[in-house]
């Protein structure tokens, strides 16, 4: 990829998403600790994977990083659902975070200006 991560809109959005998740799960009830921890780690991994991909010197490694970051986005979805079901987050919060992570995922497969 050879770019600085901060130059990418998808990276900035992934950092914002991770920050929201960290804030919302900061004071988790004991019964939801496991799910919250998994969600925090997965959300934080998205911008980390993107940053790593930007440091790669060849295009194939960059594409692999995009695919891995997209996979992390998809991992967030069931974790959000389980947290909602267990009362760890509200339905509206869950829906907003789901929409945000889906937007990030779409940004990883559709370059700017090209939507399905």
C-alpha positions in Angstrom: 0.0 0.0 0.0 2.8 2.4 0.9 0.5 5.1 2.4 0.4 6.7 5.8 -2.6 5.3 7.6 -3.9 8.7 8.7 -4.3 9.7 5.1 -7.0 7.0 4.6 -10.6 7.8 5.4 -11.3 4.2 6.2 -8.5 4.2 8.8 -9.9 7.3 10.4 -13.4 5.8 10.5 -12.0 2.6 12.0 -10.2 4.5 14.7 -13.4 6.4 15.6 -15.3 3.1 15.7 -12.7 1.6 18.0 -12.8 4.6 20.2 -16.6 4.5 20.5 -16.4 0.8 21.4 -13.8 1.4 24.0 -15.8 4.2 25.6 -19.1 2.3 25.6 -17.6 -0.9 27.0 -15.4 0.8 29.6 -17.6 0.0 32.6 -19.0 -3.4 31.7 -20.9 -5.5 34.1 -19.1 -8.6 35.2 -21.5 -10.9 33.3 -20.7 -9.1 30.0 -16.9 -8.8 30.6 -16.0 -11.6 28.2 -18.0 -10.3 25.3 -17.0 -6.7 25.9 -13.3 -7.7 26.0 -13.7 -9.6 22.7 -15.4 -6.7 21.1 -12.8 -4.2 22.3 -10.0 -6.3 21.0 -11.7 -6.9 17.6 -12.6 -3.3 17.1 -9.1 -2.1 17.9 -7.6 -4.7 15.5 -9.3 -3.1 12.5 -7.2 0.1 12.4 -4.1 -1.9 13.5 -4.5 -4.2 10.6 -5.0 -1.3 8.2 -1.9 0.5 9.6 0.2 -2.7 9.2 -1.1 -3.0 5.6 0.0 0.6 4.8 3.5 -0.4 5.8 3.7 -3.3 3.4 5.8 -2.9 0.3 3.9 -4.9 -2.2 0.2 -4.7 -3.3 -0.7 -8.3 -2.5 0.2 -7.9 1.1 -1.9 -4.7 1.2 -4.9 -6.5 -0.3 -4.5 -9.3 2.3 -4.5 -6.6 5.1 -7.7 -5.1 3.7 -9.3 -8.6 3.7 -8.2 -9.2 7.2 -9.6 -5.9 8.4 -12.9 -6.7 6.7 -12.9 -10.0 8.5 -12.5 -8.2 11.8 -15.4 -5.9 10.9 -17.6 -9.0 10.4 -16.4 -10.4 13.8 -17.8 -7.3 15.4 -21.3 -7.9 14.2 -22.2 -11.1 16.3 -20.3 -9.6 19.3 -22.5 -6.5 19.1 -25.6 -8.8 18.8 -24.6 -10.9 21.8 -23.9 -7.8 23.9 -27.3 -6.4 23.0 -29.1 -9.6 23.9 -27.3 -9.8 27.2 -28.1 -6.2 28.1 -24.6 -5.0 27.7 -25.6 -2.3 25.2 -28.9 -0.9 24.1 -30.6 -1.7 20.9 -30.2 1.8 19.4 -26.5 1.8 20.3 -26.1 -1.6 18.8 -27.8 -0.6 15.6 -25.6 2.5 15.2 -22.4 0.6 15.8 -23.5 -2.2 13.4 -24.2 0.4 10.7 -20.8 2.1 11.3 -18.9 -1.2 11.1 -20.8 -2.2 8.0 -19.9 1.2 6.4 -16.2 0.6 7.2 -16.4 -2.9 5.7 -17.9 -1.5 2.5 -15.1 1.1 2.3 -12.6 -1.8 2.4 -14.0 -3.5 -0.7 -15.3 -0.5 -2.7 -12.8 2.2 -3.5 -13.9 5.8 -3.0 -16.6 6.7 -5.5 -17.4 3.1 -6.5 -20.4 1.6 -4.7 -22.3 -1.6 -5.6 
